[in-house]
Amino acid sequence: MLAHLEAALVALGHKEGRLESTSTARGFYQGRGWQADGPQASGRMVNGYPMRKTLERGERASRP
C-alpha cells in the first residue's frame, strides 16, 4: 500500500513525501527509506514523529 501511495505522489509531480508517524510505525517507515524530519510533536493526544522521503520516478518502496 505504501508503494502505491508513493507512486501516486510521484505521478502527481511531488518530489518529496511527508508524514507523521506513531512511535510504533517509525521502524516500518525507516525500513522503507523514510527519515526523521524534526522533533516529536507535543500537546496532542497522539504525538507523532515527522518524517520525509525524497521520491524518484520509477522508485518502488523496498520490502523487508
C-alpha positions as CSV (number, residue, x, y, z in Angstrom):
1,M,0.0,0.0,0.0
2,L,2.8,2.4,0.9
3,A,4.5,1.8,-2.5
4,H,1.2,2.7,-4.3
5,L,0.9,5.9,-2.2
6,E,4.5,6.9,-3.0
7,A,3.9,6.2,-6.7
8,A,0.7,8.3,-6.7
9,L,2.7,11.2,-5.1
10,V,5.3,10.9,-7.9
11,A,2.5,10.7,-10.6
12,L,1.1,14.0,-9.2
13,G,4.5,15.6,-9.5
14,H,5.7,15.6,-5.9
15,K,9.4,15.2,-5.3
16,E,9.1,14.6,-1.6
17,G,6.6,12.9,0.7
18,R,6.0,13.9,4.3
19,L,4.1,12.2,7.1
20,E,3.7,12.0,10.8
21,S,4.4,8.5,12.3
22,T,3.4,7.0,15.5
23,S,6.3,5.6,17.6
24,T,5.2,2.1,16.8
25,A,5.4,2.7,13.0
26,R,8.7,4.6,12.9
27,G,10.7,1.5,12.2
28,F,8.4,0.4,9.4
29,Y,8.8,3.7,7.6
30,Q,12.6,3.9,8.3
31,G,13.0,0.5,6.7
32,R,11.4,1.8,3.6
33,G,13.6,4.9,3.2
34,W,11.7,7.5,5.3
35,Q,13.9,9.7,7.5
36,A,13.2,11.6,10.7
37,D,12.3,15.3,10.0
38,G,12.2,17.1,13.3
39,P,11.3,16.5,16.9
40,Q,8.3,14.6,18.1
41,A,5.1,16.7,18.2
42,S,3.7,17.7,21.5
43,G,0.5,18.9,23.1
44,R,-1.8,16.4,21.4
45,M,-3.5,13.2,22.3
46,V,-1.1,11.3,19.9
47,N,2.3,13.0,19.5
48,G,3.7,11.8,16.2
49,Y,7.1,11.9,14.7
50,P,7.5,14.0,11.4
51,M,9.2,12.0,8.6
52,R,10.1,12.7,5.0
53,K,11.3,10.8,1.9
54,T,12.7,12.0,-1.4
55,L,10.7,10.4,-4.1
56,E,12.0,9.5,-7.5
57,R,10.1,8.5,-10.7
58,G,10.0,4.7,-11.1
59,E,11.1,4.1,-7.5
60,R,9.4,1.3,-5.6
61,A,9.2,1.0,-1.8
62,S,11.6,-1.7,-0.6
63,R,10.2,-4.8,1.0
64,P,11.8,-6.2,4.2
